[in-house]
């Protein structure tokens, strides 16, 4: 679920509504233009005091975030855009009312602007993911190739030969990178370092390593890969795929102090194969989350739980 208004933001919103719109008819007209379902206003007692009405409406919207977060965002956005309060000047003590309204709007801006930026980012993410999913559905050749790659991957699940399974996984991932136009490079060695490959995305170079073992990838495994990444140019990140996941201590040790790697597990990969998210969107979401929180292991299922998948 998207981020909600803070208690201070809620109070500032109520105050701004009361200060900007002196008459109940003006308040109701403004809310009708902002709400996705204006008929909602009929549920409130408009014979009551203006401040109580504003409080009741806001409280109702806040209490139902799944249904009304967009309405709250719209109301805050429109109030924060206001710069002309001349409609208050003809009233008794007009200049004082103008100043009070201006101060109330400025206070609201300070409290809700971070929320609005967060909401816009979430909307942008969902829009990009929806477009990517639509593009995938409309491209039969891409979907057919993805299904072929998935079949090769699923055939590996029952394999007992760990070495051949590892090599085949590299080839599966190379084809997946190629399918999503990531300009992949095959496995290579550089000054004695073995890497499973590399690819490019939005101007960033990514080194790639994949492991398919029973044990969780630990701190030592991640340290080796992190060192490989850090010796490259500043614009280089790493993607480590561990089909069976990562140890808690390993993740904790490598997500502090300027981490340069992102972690992908088998659940993430299946989400891509099952067309719940495309590989590009998966990586960009992981990268953005790591930049904002420092968490390098943000799985697809955590994205869904957070309302971002």
N, C-alpha and C positions, 0 to 999 in steps of 0.2 A: 504494500500500500504506500502511496506517496506521502511525503512529509506533511504533517498538519500544522496549523497555526499554533503558536505558543500561547499560553494564558495571557501574557502581556499583549500579544498581537490581537487576541480576541477582544480585550478591553479597549484597545486603541481603535479597533474597527467600530465598536458600538459608539464610542465617543465621536468619531469622525462622522458617522451617519447622523447623529443628533445635532452636531455643530454645523454641518454643511447644509442640511435640509431643515429649515425652521418650521415649515408647515408639514403636517402629516400627508397631505395630498402630494407634495413634492417628493417626500420620502418614498411613498408608495409608487409613484411614477418611475423613480430611479430604479427601485428594486424590480419592477416589472420588466424593465429593459435589460436587466442583468441576469435574471433567473431563466434557466432553461425551461421551466414549467411555471409561468407566472401565476397560474391558478392556485399555487401553493399559498399565496398571500390571503386567500379567502378563509384560511383556517385560523387567522388571528383576529383578535378583537380590536378593530380600528377606532373604537370609541374610547380606548384606553389612552393613557398618557404616551406621548411620542417616545420617550426614553424607554418605557416598558415594552412598547411594540418593537423597537429596534433590538432590544435585548432578547426578546422572545424569538424573533426571526433568526438572529445570529446563533442563538443557542440551539435552535432546531437544526440549522445547517451543520453546525459543528458536531452535533450528536449523531449525524448520519453521513460520515465522511465518504463512504463508498458511493453514495448517491449524489452528494452535494459539494464535493471538494472543488469541482469545476465552477460551481456557482460562487463559492467563497472566493476563489481566485479571481473570477471576473469582477466581483464587487470591489475587491481590494485594488485590482488593476485600474478600474475606472475612477475610483476615488483618488488614487495616487497620481493620476494624470491631471487632476484639477489644478488650475492656476488662477482662474478667474472667479472671484467670490462677490462680484458686483451685485448679484441678486440680493445680497444681505444688506447692502448699504441703505436702502430706503426704510429699513426697519428702525424702530427705536434703538438707540445705542448701536447704530449700524456699524461704525468703524470698529467698535469693540467686538461685535459679532464676527466681522470679517477676520480680525486678528485671531480670534479663538478658533475659527474654522481652519485658517491657514496653519496654525500651530498643530491642530488635531491631525490634519492631513500629513504634515511633516513627520509627526510622531509615528503615524501609521507606516509611512514610507520606510523609516528606519527599522521598523520591526518586521515588516513583511517582505521587503525586497529580497533578502536571502531566500525566503520561502518561494517567491515567485521565480527566482533564477533556478532553484532546484526543480520546481515544477516544470519549467520550460525545458530543462535538460531531460527530465523523465519523458516528457511528451515527444521530444526530438528522438530519443532512443527508441520509443515505441513506434514512432512513424518510420524510422529507418528499418527497424526489424520487420514491420508490416510490409514495407516496400520490397525488402529482400525476400520475404516469404512469398509474396505475390510474383516476383520475378522468377523464383524457383518453380512455382506451380505452373507458370505460363511457358516455361522452357522444358518441353518434353525430353529433349536430348540431354539436358543437364540432369534431370531427375532420373533418367534411365542410367546414365553413367554413375550417379550417386548410388543407385540400387546395386549396380555391378560391384562398386567398391565395397559397399556394405556386405555383400555376399562373400567377397574374398576375406573380409575381416571376420565375419561370423564363422567361416571355415577354420579359422585359426584358434577359435575358442577351445576346441577339444584337442588341440595338438599337444603332444607330450614332448616334442623336440623343441626345447627352449631356444636353442641357437637359431634354427631355421625359422621359427616363429618370429624371433626378433628381426631377422633380415626381411622377412615378408611384411612385417608391420611397417618397416621403413618405406617399402615400396608402396604400401597402401596409403601412407601419409603423403608421400610424394604426389601420388595421383590426386589425393584430396586437395592439396595445395594448388596443383595445376588446374583442377576443376574450378576453383574459386579465384583464378587469375592472380595468384600470389607469387608468380615468378620463382618457382622453387629451384634450389640447387641440390644436387644429389649428395650423398655421403662423401665426406672429404677429410683429409688429414692436413693439419697445419702445424709445423714444428713439433711433431710427435703427438699432437692432440687429435683424438678421434671425435668427430661430430657426425650426427646422423643426417644433417642437412641444414639448409637455411632457406629463408624466403623473405619477401619484401611486402610491406603493407603500409600504405599512406606515408611513404617517405621514410619509414623506419625499417632497418634491417633486423631480422630475427634469426638467431641461431637456434637450432632445434635438436633435441635429444629425446629418445623414446626408450622406455624400459617396460618389459612385461615379465614380472617376477612375482612370486607368491608373497614375499615380504614387502612391507611398505617402504617406499623410498625414504631414507633417513637423512640425518643432518650431514653426514660425510658425503653421500652421493650428491646432495645439492651444493655442497661447498665446492666440489670439483667442477661442477658445471658453472657455478657462479664465477669462479676464477677464470674460466675460459671466456665467459662473456665480458668480464671487466677488463680483459687485456685487449679488447677490440675498441673500435672508435666509440666516441661518446653516444652516438645515435644508434647504438646497438642494444637490443634487448634479447632475452632468451626465453624460449618456451620449452618446458620440460613436461613430457607426457608420461605418466605412469598409469597404466591400465588399472592397477589395484590400489592407487592412491598414495598418500604421503603420511609420514609419521607426524604427530603433533609437535614434537620437539624440533623436528627438522624444519617445519613450516615456520614455527615461532622464531627460530634462530636466523632465518633468512628473509624475514619480512620487515626487519628493523634496520634503520640506518641506510636508506638509499638503495633498496632492493632493485635488482635489474633483471629479475626473472619472473615469469608467470607460470602457474601450474595448471595442468589439464589432466583430468582423469578419464577413466572408461565411461563414466556416466555422462560426461560432457560430450564424448565422442558419439555415444549412442543418440544423444539429443540431436546431433547434427545429422546422423544417418537416418533418423526417424523424422527429419524435416521440421523439428520443433524450433530450431534456430539454425541459421547458416553459420559456417565456420568463421567468416569475417566478423559478423556481429558478435559472436561469442568472444573472440579475442579482443575486440575493441571494448566490449563491456568489462572484461577482466582488467584490461589496461586502465580504463577510466576509474574503476573501483579501487585499484591498487594505488593510483595517483592520489585519490581522495582520502583513502583510509589507511594505506600501507599494507592492506591484506592482499597477499599475492595468490591466495588459494580461494577464489570465489567461484564456487561450482555453479553449474546451470541450475541445479535444484535450489540453491540459495538465492539465485536471481529470481526464480519463480516465487519463492517465499517472500522476497522483498518487493515483489510487484514490478520487477524490471525485466523479466524474462519474456 
